[in-house]
Amino acid sequence: MTGGVNSFHVSGYGPERAGWTRLLARDSLARRLDWPILLAAIALSLLGSLLVFSATRNRTEINQGDPYYFLVRHWLNTGIGLALMVAMLWLGHRALRTAVPVLYGFSVLLILLVLTPLGSTINGAHSWIKLGGGFSIQPSEFVKLTIILGMAMLLAARVDAGDKPYPDHRTVLQALGLAAVPMLIVMLMPDLGSVMVMVVIVLGVLLASGASNRWVFGLIGTGAIGAITVWQLGVLDEYQINRFAAFANPELDPAGVGYNTNQARIAIGSGGLTGSGLFEGSQTTGQFVPEQQTDFVFTVAGEELGFVGGGLIIVLLGIILWRACRIARDTTDLYGTIVAAGIVAWFAFQSFENIGMTLGIMPVTGLPLPFVSYGGSSMFAVWLAVGLLQSIRLQRPLSA
């Protein structure tokens, strides 16, 4: 046989077998992966491990006397995240589509458990479930994924069936109802930061689905009215109200509610162009910035690695967003397009909010920096999202 891949047609193997052979011969898994996303995410996780280590190595009150405690656990979380990405890649986003109702129900159940005695309060937010052995889980991180998958399933169904070229109003309303249930539960915790991310995800998903712009503008207006209503009804906890007050007036109570933001800006400002050197930051070593391994990890980069280090983190995040946008654009599957767009909205807003709050241009909400901050739930969720992006890229037509 001398005909190469085409010889399978001559030998009677059929077009399906020939397609698999073409995939293996010309478009191997390694070649079809989006390496810029994968390498940028790994680089962020490794850089994050150094920043977490710098922020915690001298914190004996939280590292249990072991300077490597958080470093090892960050590496472990990253390793588990990579394994979850591989599992997602193996399963495939299309196969996962059939399991979305089960995943959605399970995620809602988890966040409901947070409101029971099983729930735990960490840093003022009652949004955790303690598992024992020093481990805990934050279900709202995984709800972000299930909202994306659930809305994508509903919005793409009628279009894929050929009924209409875009979702109708009834379908959009069903998708919004699906997203509203977990969002309302998370709001009761209250976890305002996660709700803000979910709102942006919903907007991104609707824009990618081709739904009428009236829905987008209507949601923005409804969100503004809802925010005012929540403020007036006193749904927010006092510490959340104080955070917004400190954002509006940075000089308000600098030793109290404004302390975190002020110390974060001092740390970043002192770094200059190249920083004071890794493990040499006075603000970090002196433990002046609270929660520096999680919410304020960017301040470690700003102080010890300077504008160059902080800029590198932003560039790596930008690479992930750029490639994810390419994936959303290139896939011919509306479901895949919507999922990729939802992930872009999630990563973009959460990154902007986290970095922005350390610079004083956004209110403090307690959101982690994707791939960089310490925390298992966040790390697992973002790597699952990377697995979805890679699956969408792999399952596009070979000619794309």
PyMOL commands that set and color helices and strands:
alter all, ss='L'
color gray80, all
select helices_A, chain A and resi 4-10+14-26+29-32+35-56+69-91+93-97+100-114+139-160+169-188+192-209+213-233+238-248+259-271+282-285+297-304+306-330+334-359+376-394
alter helices_A, ss='H'
color red, helices_A
select strands_A, chain A and resi 119-122+125-132+135-137
alter strands_A, ss='S'
color yellow, strands_A
deselect
rebuild
show_as cartoon
